[in-house]
Amino acid sequence: KKGYFIAGKFDQLQGNVPYVPFIQAFGHLMRKIIIEGDEKLAAWREKLRLALGQSGAVITEVIPEVELIMGPQPPVEALQPQEAQNRFRMAFRDFIRVFAAREHPLVIFLDDLQWADPASLRLIRHLAEDTGNRCLLLIGAYRDNEITGTHPLGAM
C-alpha cells in the first residue's frame, strides 16, 4: 500500500553505459512525483535536500529529472575515480532511502540482468547489502541460458 514500483531494463546495446535501468526507473518516478501536486513536491524536495546535502549534484548528473524537484545543485568536488565511485554509491544509497520508507516502500524491478554492466552490478550489490534499508525490495530477472560460470552476475 502506498508504495512505489519502478522498473528499468538493461540493454545489450548499451552494455557499456552504467546505471541505465536505474536512470530509466528513477526518471519515471521523478516525473510521477512532479505531478503529485505542489505540497507533496515541496515535501519531496525537502526530504531530498536533507538526505543528499552537498551531494545533490552527484545524483542530478546521473538522473537529470531529480533536478526538476531539487532545483539546480552546486557542483561537487572532483575526486579520484575510486573515491568518486564510493561517493556516488553512498549518495545513491541515501537517495533511495528517501523513497524506500515505511510509509511508502520501494520496489525496483531490473530486467535483463545478463546484460548488466559491472558498475551497475556493484551498485546492486551495494544496495542489497545495505542493512539500513528494510523498505526496499530489489527484483531482478535474467536469462539463465546466457549466464556462464565466468559472467559477473553468476559470481554475484
TORPA-4810 file (N, C-alpha, C, O; in nm, 3 decimals):
<nodes>
NODE_1_0.083_-0.119_0.000_0.000_0.000_0.000_0.087_0.125_0.000_0.184_0.135_0.074_K
NODE_2_0.050_0.219_-0.083_0.117_0.348_-0.094_0.265_0.336_-0.130_0.341_0.431_-0.111_K
NODE_3_0.304_0.222_-0.182_0.442_0.204_-0.221_0.464_0.248_-0.365_0.371_0.281_-0.438_G
NODE_4_0.590_0.247_-0.402_0.628_0.280_-0.539_0.690_0.157_-0.603_0.773_0.089_-0.543_Y
NODE_5_0.648_0.130_-0.726_0.708_0.024_-0.807_0.770_0.091_-0.928_0.702_0.161_-1.003_F
NODE_6_0.900_0.070_-0.946_0.968_0.127_-1.062_1.045_0.015_-1.131_1.083_-0.084_-1.068_I
NODE_7_1.069_0.033_-1.259_1.136_-0.072_-1.336_1.230_-0.012_-1.438_1.209_0.097_-1.490_A
NODE_8_1.334_-0.085_-1.464_1.430_-0.048_-1.567_1.484_-0.174_-1.632_1.475_-0.283_-1.575_G
NODE_9_1.539_-0.158_-1.750_1.583_-0.273_-1.827_1.724_-0.250_-1.881_1.752_-0.146_-1.941_K
NODE_10_1.810_-0.347_-1.859_1.942_-0.342_-1.921_1.927_-0.373_-2.069_1.839_-0.449_-2.109_F
NODE_11_2.012_-0.313_-2.149_2.004_-0.328_-2.293_2.137_-0.382_-2.344_2.243_-0.332_-2.307_D
NODE_12_2.130_-0.482_-2.427_2.251_-0.543_-2.481_2.336_-0.442_-2.556_2.459_-0.450_-2.554_Q
NODE_13_2.273_-0.347_-2.622_2.347_-0.248_-2.700_2.404_-0.135_-2.615_2.490_-0.061_-2.661_L
NODE_14_2.356_-0.122_-2.491_2.407_-0.017_-2.402_2.484_-0.079_-2.286_2.489_-0.022_-2.177_Q
NODE_15_2.544_-0.193_-2.309_2.614_-0.267_-2.204_2.730_-0.193_-2.141_2.770_-0.225_-2.029_G
NODE_16_2.783_-0.094_-2.210_2.896_-0.020_-2.154_2.851_0.109_-2.085_2.935_0.182_-2.032_N
NODE_17_2.722_0.138_-2.084_2.670_0.258_-2.020_2.620_0.219_-1.881_2.524_0.144_-1.870_V
NODE_18_2.684_0.269_-1.775_2.644_0.227_-1.641_2.510_0.288_-1.597_2.474_0.399_-1.636_P
NODE_19_2.439_0.212_-1.517_2.319_0.256_-1.443_2.197_0.283_-1.531_2.103_0.347_-1.484_Y
NODE_20_2.194_0.237_-1.655_2.082_0.267_-1.745_1.946_0.233_-1.684_1.857_0.318_-1.687_V
NODE_21_1.925_0.114_-1.628_1.791_0.085_-1.575_1.756_0.171_-1.453_1.638_0.201_-1.431_P
NODE_22_1.855_0.208_-1.375_1.829_0.297_-1.261_1.788_0.435_-1.311_1.697_0.497_-1.255_F
NODE_23_1.855_0.483_-1.415_1.821_0.613_-1.473_1.679_0.610_-1.527_1.602_0.703_-1.505_I
NODE_24_1.643_0.503_-1.598_1.508_0.488_-1.651_1.405_0.487_-1.537_1.308_0.563_-1.539_Q
NODE_25_1.428_0.400_-1.441_1.331_0.379_-1.333_1.312_0.505_-1.249_1.198_0.545_-1.222_A
NODE_26_1.420_0.566_-1.208_1.406_0.684_-1.123_1.364_0.807_-1.201_1.300_0.896_-1.145_F
NODE_27_1.398_0.814_-1.329_1.347_0.922_-1.413_1.195_0.917_-1.418_1.128_1.020_-1.409_G
NODE_28_1.142_0.797_-1.434_0.997_0.778_-1.436_0.935_0.817_-1.301_0.832_0.883_-1.296_H
NODE_29_0.999_0.775_-1.193_0.948_0.808_-1.059_0.950_0.959_-1.037_0.856_1.014_-0.980_L
NODE_30_1.056_1.027_-1.080_1.062_1.173_-1.062_0.949_1.242_-1.139_0.888_1.335_-1.088_M
NODE_31_0.922_1.196_-1.260_0.812_1.255_-1.338_0.678_1.230_-1.271_0.589_1.315_-1.277_R
NODE_32_0.664_1.116_-1.207_0.541_1.083_-1.134_0.525_1.175_-1.013_0.416_1.224_-0.985_K
NODE_33_0.634_1.198_-0.942_0.631_1.284_-0.823_0.599_1.428_-0.861_0.527_1.497_-0.788_I
NODE_34_0.650_1.473_-0.972_0.628_1.612_-1.014_0.480_1.642_-1.031_0.437_1.754_-1.005_I
NODE_35_0.402_1.545_-1.074_0.260_1.570_-1.096_0.174_1.541_-0.972_0.051_1.550_-0.980_I
NODE_36_0.235_1.508_-0.859_0.159_1.480_-0.737_0.102_1.606_-0.672_0.017_1.596_-0.583_E
NODE_37_0.146_1.721_-0.712_0.096_1.845_-0.654_0.205_1.921_-0.581_0.306_1.864_-0.540_G
NODE_38_0.183_2.052_-0.566_0.285_2.140_-0.510_0.322_2.105_-0.366_0.440_2.111_-0.330_D
NODE_39_0.224_2.069_-0.284_0.253_2.039_-0.144_0.341_1.915_-0.130_0.439_1.916_-0.056_E
NODE_40_0.307_1.810_-0.201_0.388_1.688_-0.197_0.525_1.711_-0.261_0.626_1.659_-0.214_K
NODE_41_0.528_1.789_-0.367_0.654_1.821_-0.433_0.749_1.893_-0.338_0.868_1.863_-0.334_L
NODE_42_0.696_1.987_-0.263_0.778_2.059_-0.165_0.830_1.965_-0.056_0.945_1.977_-0.012_A
NODE_43_0.747_1.871_-0.015_0.790_1.774_0.088_0.901_1.685_0.033_0.999_1.659_0.103_A
NODE_44_0.888_1.638_-0.091_0.993_1.556_-0.151_1.121_1.636_-0.167_1.230_1.585_-0.143_W
NODE_45_1.109_1.762_-0.207_1.226_1.849_-0.224_1.303_1.857_-0.093_1.426_1.845_-0.091_R
NODE_46_1.231_1.878_0.016_1.296_1.891_0.147_1.360_1.759_0.189_1.473_1.758_0.240_E
NODE_47_1.291_1.649_0.169_1.348_1.518_0.203_1.477_1.492_0.126_1.576_1.444_0.182_K
NODE_48_1.474_1.522_-0.003_1.593_1.501_-0.086_1.708_1.591_-0.042_1.822_1.546_-0.034_L
NODE_49_1.679_1.715_-0.013_1.785_1.807_0.031_1.847_1.762_0.163_1.968_1.769_0.180_R
NODE_50_1.763_1.717_0.256_1.814_1.668_0.384_1.899_1.542_0.365_2.005_1.528_0.427_L
NODE_51_1.853_1.452_0.281_1.924_1.325_0.262_2.055_1.341_0.186_2.154_1.277_0.220_A
NODE_52_2.055_1.427_0.085_2.172_1.437_-0.003_2.270_1.546_0.037_2.388_1.538_0.003_L
NODE_53_2.224_1.646_0.108_2.313_1.754_0.149_2.387_1.814_0.032_2.326_1.854_-0.067_G
NODE_54_2.518_1.819_0.043_2.603_1.877_-0.062_2.629_1.782_-0.178_2.701_1.817_-0.272_Q
NODE_55_2.571_1.661_-0.173_2.594_1.562_-0.278_2.481_1.556_-0.380_2.474_1.461_-0.457_S
NODE_56_2.394_1.653_-0.381_2.282_1.654_-0.475_2.325_1.643_-0.619_2.261_1.573_-0.698_G
NODE_57_2.432_1.711_-0.655_2.480_1.709_-0.795_2.527_1.570_-0.837_2.524_1.537_-0.955_A
NODE_58_2.572_1.490_-0.741_2.614_1.353_-0.773_2.497_1.277_-0.834_2.515_1.197_-0.926_V
NODE_59_2.377_1.301_-0.782_2.258_1.233_-0.831_2.202_1.302_-0.955_2.166_1.234_-1.052_I
NODE_60_2.196_1.434_-0.955_2.137_1.504_-1.070_2.220_1.488_-1.197_2.166_1.499_-1.307_T
NODE_61_2.349_1.461_-1.183_2.432_1.435_-1.301_2.393_1.304_-1.368_2.405_1.291_-1.490_E
NODE_62_2.346_1.208_-1.290_2.310_1.077_-1.343_2.161_1.071_-1.379_2.124_1.014_-1.481_V
NODE_63_2.078_1.130_-1.294_1.933_1.129_-1.315_1.887_1.275_-1.323_1.849_1.333_-1.221_I
NODE_64_1.890_1.334_-1.441_1.860_1.478_-1.456_1.722_1.519_-1.404_1.704_1.633_-1.363_P
NODE_65_1.625_1.428_-1.406_1.490_1.461_-1.360_1.486_1.499_-1.212_1.394_1.567_-1.168_E
NODE_66_1.584_1.455_-1.136_1.589_1.490_-0.994_1.604_1.641_-0.978_1.553_1.699_-0.881_V
NODE_67_1.673_1.705_-1.071_1.690_1.850_-1.065_1.557_1.922_-1.080_1.542_2.034_-1.030_E
NODE_68_1.460_1.862_-1.146_1.327_1.922_-1.158_1.259_1.933_-1.022_1.173_2.019_-1.002_L
NODE_69_1.297_1.847_-0.930_1.242_1.851_-0.794_1.330_1.934_-0.702_1.280_2.020_-0.629_I
NODE_70_1.460_1.911_-0.705_1.552_1.976_-0.612_1.597_2.114_-0.657_1.639_2.196_-0.574_M
NODE_71_1.590_2.140_-0.785_1.646_2.263_-0.837_1.793_2.242_-0.869_1.848_2.135_-0.843_G
NODE_72_1.857_2.344_-0.927_1.999_2.332_-0.961_2.084_2.305_-0.836_2.059_2.359_-0.729_P
NODE_73_2.183_2.220_-0.853_2.271_2.181_-0.743_2.412_2.234_-0.766_2.460_2.237_-0.879_Q
NODE_74_2.478_2.276_-0.658_2.617_2.322_-0.674_2.706_2.204_-0.713_2.683_2.091_-0.669_P
NODE_75_2.806_2.230_-0.793_2.896_2.120_-0.834_2.969_2.062_-0.714_2.992_2.129_-0.613_P
NODE_76_3.003_1.934_-0.727_3.076_1.866_-0.620_3.225_1.866_-0.652_3.266_1.885_-0.767_V
NODE_77_3.302_1.846_-0.550_3.448_1.843_-0.563_3.491_1.725_-0.648_3.438_1.614_-0.634_E
NODE_78_3.587_1.747_-0.736_3.642_1.639_-0.817_3.726_1.548_-0.727_3.805_1.595_-0.646_A
NODE_79_3.708_1.418_-0.744_3.781_1.320_-0.664_3.849_1.219_-0.755_3.821_1.213_-0.874_L
NODE_80_3.938_1.140_-0.697_3.998_1.029_-0.769_3.887_0.929_-0.803_3.785_0.925_-0.734_Q
NODE_81_3.905_0.849_-0.909_3.797_0.760_-0.954_3.736_0.671_-0.845_3.614_0.661_-0.836_P
NODE_82_3.818_0.607_-0.764_3.764_0.518_-0.661_3.685_0.596_-0.556_3.579_0.552_-0.511_Q
NODE_83_3.737_0.712_-0.517_3.667_0.796_-0.419_3.536_0.848_-0.477_3.435_0.854_-0.406_E
NODE_84_3.537_0.885_-0.605_3.416_0.933_-0.671_3.311_0.822_-0.677_3.192_0.847_-0.658_A
NODE_85_3.355_0.700_-0.705_3.263_0.585_-0.709_3.202_0.561_-0.572_3.082_0.537_-0.561_Q
NODE_86_3.284_0.567_-0.468_3.232_0.549_-0.331_3.133_0.658_-0.295_3.030_0.631_-0.234_N
NODE_87_3.165_0.782_-0.333_3.073_0.893_-0.305_2.941_0.872_-0.377_2.834_0.897_-0.321_R
NODE_88_2.947_0.826_-0.502_2.825_0.801_-0.577_2.741_0.693_-0.510_2.620_0.711_-0.492_F
NODE_89_2.803_0.582_-0.472_2.727_0.473_-0.409_2.662_0.520_-0.279_2.547_0.485_-0.252_R
NODE_90_2.733_0.596_-0.201_2.677_0.645_-0.074_2.563_0.744_-0.100_2.461_0.740_-0.033_M
NODE_91_2.582_0.834_-0.197_2.476_0.931_-0.230_2.355_0.859_-0.287_2.241_0.895_-0.256_A
NODE_92_2.377_0.758_-0.370_2.265_0.685_-0.428_2.191_0.607_-0.320_2.068_0.599_-0.323_F
NODE_93_2.264_0.550_-0.226_2.200_0.481_-0.113_2.112_0.578_-0.036_1.998_0.544_-0.002_R
NODE_94_2.162_0.697_-0.008_2.084_0.798_0.064_1.964_0.844_-0.019_1.856_0.868_0.036_D
NODE_95_1.983_0.855_-0.149_1.876_0.892_-0.240_1.763_0.788_-0.236_1.646_0.823_-0.224_F
NODE_96_1.799_0.662_-0.244_1.699_0.555_-0.242_1.626_0.551_-0.108_1.506_0.525_-0.104_I
NODE_97_1.696_0.575_0.000_1.633_0.572_0.131_1.521_0.676_0.144_1.429_0.657_0.223_R
NODE_98_1.528_0.783_0.068_1.421_0.883_0.069_1.291_0.820_0.020_1.184_0.849_0.073_V
NODE_99_1.300_0.734_-0.080_1.181_0.676_-0.141_1.143_0.541_-0.083_1.028_0.498_-0.096_F
NODE_100_1.237_0.475_-0.018_1.210_0.344_0.042_1.191_0.363_0.192_1.284_0.345_0.271_A
NODE_101_1.070_0.398_0.229_1.040_0.426_0.369_0.918_0.346_0.412_0.844_0.295_0.329_A
NODE_102_0.898_0.335_0.540_0.787_0.258_0.594_0.653_0.305_0.537_0.567_0.224_0.503_R
NODE_103_0.636_0.437_0.527_0.508_0.491_0.478_0.491_0.475_0.327_0.379_0.489_0.276_E
NODE_104_0.598_0.447_0.256_0.590_0.422_0.111_0.711_0.339_0.068_0.812_0.394_0.024_H
NODE_105_0.701_0.206_0.080_0.811_0.118_0.039_0.841_0.133_-0.110_0.759_0.183_-0.187_P
NODE_106_0.958_0.088_-0.148_1.002_0.098_-0.287_1.039_-0.040_-0.339_1.115_-0.113_-0.276_L
NODE_107_0.985_-0.074_-0.456_1.021_-0.196_-0.527_1.089_-0.154_-0.657_1.034_-0.075_-0.735_V
NODE_108_1.209_-0.207_-0.680_1.282_-0.180_-0.804_1.296_-0.312_-0.879_1.356_-0.407_-0.830_I
NODE_109_1.239_-0.316_-0.999_1.250_-0.434_-1.085_1.352_-0.404_-1.194_1.338_-0.307_-1.269_F
NODE_110_1.454_-0.488_-1.203_1.560_-0.473_-1.303_1.556_-0.593_-1.396_1.576_-0.707_-1.353_L
NODE_111_1.531_-0.568_-1.522_1.516_-0.675_-1.619_1.643_-0.691_-1.703_1.721_-0.598_-1.720_D
NODE_112_1.662_-0.811_-1.752_1.774_-0.846_-1.839_1.910_-0.823_-1.772_2.000_-0.762_-1.830_D
NODE_113_1.923_-0.873_-1.651_2.049_-0.859_-1.577_2.167_-0.925_-1.647_2.282_-0.894_-1.615_L
NODE_114_2.142_-1.014_-1.741_2.253_-1.078_-1.812_2.335_-0.977_-1.891_2.449_-1.004_-1.928_Q
NODE_115_2.277_-0.858_-1.918_2.347_-0.755_-1.993_2.393_-0.641_-1.902_2.431_-0.534_-1.951_W
NODE_116_2.391_-0.662_-1.773_2.428_-0.556_-1.679_2.577_-0.526_-1.688_2.660_-0.615_-1.704_A
NODE_117_2.608_-0.399_-1.678_2.748_-0.355_-1.676_2.805_-0.375_-1.536_2.728_-0.382_-1.439_D
NODE_118_2.936_-0.384_-1.523_2.998_-0.407_-1.392_2.963_-0.302_-1.286_2.942_-0.336_-1.170_P
NODE_119_2.958_-0.174_-1.325_2.927_-0.069_-1.228_2.785_-0.086_-1.172_2.763_-0.066_-1.053_A
NODE_120_2.692_-0.121_-1.258_2.554_-0.142_-1.212_2.545_-0.263_-1.120_2.472_-0.261_-1.021_S
NODE_121_2.619_-0.369_-1.152_2.619_-0.487_-1.064_2.676_-0.453_-0.927_2.626_-0.500_-0.825_L
NODE_122_2.780_-0.370_-0.924_2.837_-0.328_-0.795_2.735_-0.245_-0.717_2.724_-0.258_-0.595_R
NODE_123_2.661_-0.160_-0.788_2.559_-0.079_-0.722_2.447_-0.168_-0.667_2.400_-0.146_-0.555_L
NODE_124_2.405_-0.265_-0.743_2.300_-0.358_-0.695_2.348_-0.429_-0.570_2.275_-0.440_-0.472_I
NODE_125_2.471_-0.477_-0.573_2.525_-0.545_-0.454_2.529_-0.450_-0.334_2.491_-0.488_-0.223_R
NODE_126_2.573_-0.329_-0.357_2.580_-0.229_-0.250_2.442_-0.206_-0.190_2.427_-0.200_-0.067_H
NODE_127_2.341_-0.192_-0.275_2.205_-0.169_-0.225_2.150_-0.291_-0.153_2.082_-0.279_-0.051_L
NODE_128_2.179_-0.411_-0.206_2.129_-0.534_-0.145_2.194_-0.558_-0.008_2.131_-0.617_0.080_A
NODE_129_2.317_-0.513_0.009_2.387_-0.533_0.136_2.360_-0.424_0.237_2.409_-0.430_0.350_E
NODE_130_2.282_-0.324_0.200_2.251_-0.212_0.289_2.149_-0.256_0.394_2.029_-0.261_0.366_D
NODE_131_2.196_-0.287_0.513_2.108_-0.333_0.619_2.024_-0.220_0.679_1.931_-0.245_0.755_T
NODE_132_2.056_-0.096_0.645_1.980_0.017_0.697_1.853_0.046_0.621_1.779_0.139_0.655_G
NODE_133_1.825_-0.031_0.518_1.705_-0.004_0.439_1.620_-0.129_0.430_1.645_-0.218_0.348_N
NODE_134_1.521_-0.136_0.514_1.434_-0.253_0.519_1.307_-0.235_0.436_1.222_-0.323_0.433_R
NODE_135_1.294_-0.123_0.370_1.172_-0.094_0.293_1.200_-0.091_0.143_1.126_-0.028_0.067_C
NODE_136_1.305_-0.157_0.102_1.344_-0.166_-0.038_1.343_-0.313_-0.079_1.400_-0.398_-0.011_L
NODE_137_1.277_-0.340_-0.191_1.279_-0.473_-0.248_1.338_-0.463_-0.388_1.284_-0.394_-0.474_L
NODE_138_1.448_-0.533_-0.409_1.510_-0.541_-0.541_1.469_-0.672_-0.606_1.483_-0.779_-0.546_L
NODE_139_1.417_-0.665_-0.727_1.380_-0.784_-0.802_1.457_-0.780_-0.934_1.456_-0.679_-1.004_I
NODE_140_1.522_-0.888_-0.965_1.597_-0.894_-1.089_1.555_-1.014_-1.172_1.518_-1.118_-1.119_G
NODE_141_1.559_-0.998_-1.302_1.529_-1.107_-1.394_1.642_-1.117_-1.496_1.699_-1.017_-1.539_A
NODE_142_1.674_-1.241_-1.533_1.778_-1.262_-1.632_1.752_-1.393_-1.704_1.675_-1.478_-1.658_Y
NODE_143_1.816_-1.408_-1.817_1.806_-1.531_-1.895_1.920_-1.622_-1.850_2.037_-1.597_-1.882_R
NODE_144_1.887_-1.726_-1.778_1.992_-1.810_-1.721_2.074_-1.883_-1.827_2.187_-1.923_-1.800_D
NODE_145_2.018_-1.900_-1.946_2.096_-1.966_-2.051_2.206_-1.874_-2.106_2.291_-1.920_-2.182_N
NODE_146_2.206_-1.747_-2.067_2.309_-1.653_-2.112_2.411_-1.622_-2.003_2.503_-1.543_-2.023_E
NODE_147_2.395_-1.685_-1.888_2.488_-1.665_-1.776_2.581_-1.785_-1.769_2.538_-1.897_-1.741_I
NODE_148_2.708_-1.760_-1.795_2.808_-1.866_-1.786_2.876_-1.858_-1.650_2.849_-1.768_-1.571_T
NODE_149_2.962_-1.952_-1.624_3.035_-1.954_-1.497_3.124_-1.832_-1.477_3.157_-1.798_-1.363_G
NODE_150_3.163_-1.767_-1.585_3.253_-1.651_-1.574_3.177_-1.518_-1.576_3.238_-1.413_-1.560_T
NODE_151_3.048_-1.523_-1.596_2.969_-1.399_-1.601_2.966_-1.334_-1.463_2.949_-1.403_-1.363_H
NODE_152_2.984_-1.202_-1.456_2.985_-1.134_-1.325_2.856_-1.155_-1.244_2.861_-1.158_-1.121_P
NODE_153_2.744_-1.169_-1.310_2.618_-1.192_-1.239_2.619_-1.326_-1.167_2.567_-1.338_-1.056_L
NODE_154_2.678_-1.425_-1.230_2.689_-1.556_-1.166_2.770_-1.551_-1.038_2.737_-1.617_-0.940_G
NODE_155_2.876_-1.474_-1.040_2.960_-1.459_-0.921_2.887_-1.383_-0.811_2.906_-1.409_-0.692_A
NODE_156_2.804_-1.289_-0.852_2.731_-1.209_-0.753_2.622_-1.293_-0.688_2.549_-1.244_-0.602_M
</nodes>
